[in-house]
Amino acid sequence: MSRHKEFIDHMDAIEEEYLRLEPRADYDPCVVGVVRQFNRTFLLYSTRRILEMHVRSGMSYEEAEEYFEFNTVGGWYGEQTFIFLNDHFDPFYNHDEPTVEETTEMT
C-alpha cells in the first residue's frame, strides 16, 4: 500500500468532512499534507505534482498551467475549497534581477 493511500485512509477514518480532487487515483499522489483552520480540515495539494501529472498525461507545461489555474484553482466549492502549495517555482530567485556578477560589471 502506498504512503498516500495510507494517509488518505487515515484521514477518512478520523475526519468527518473534507474534499478531495477527482479523479482520486490521479490527484491523491499530489497530496503533501493537511491544513487545519478552526474546525475545518483541508488536504494540501502540491501544485508541482499536479502540473507534472498533467504533463505526463500528454499536456504541454503551458497547457497544464492554464488548465490548473482555470479549472482547479479557479473553482469554488464552498468553505471546503481546496488548498494548493505553490511549490512549482523557486520563490527566492527572481529571474529578472541581475546576478551579483552582473551588478558588479555595471558599476
Secondary structure by P-SEA (a helix, b strand, c coil): ccaaaaaaaaaaaccccccccccccccccccccccccccbbbbbbbaaaaaaaaaaacccaaaaaaaaaccccccccccccbbbbccccccccccccccaaaaaaac
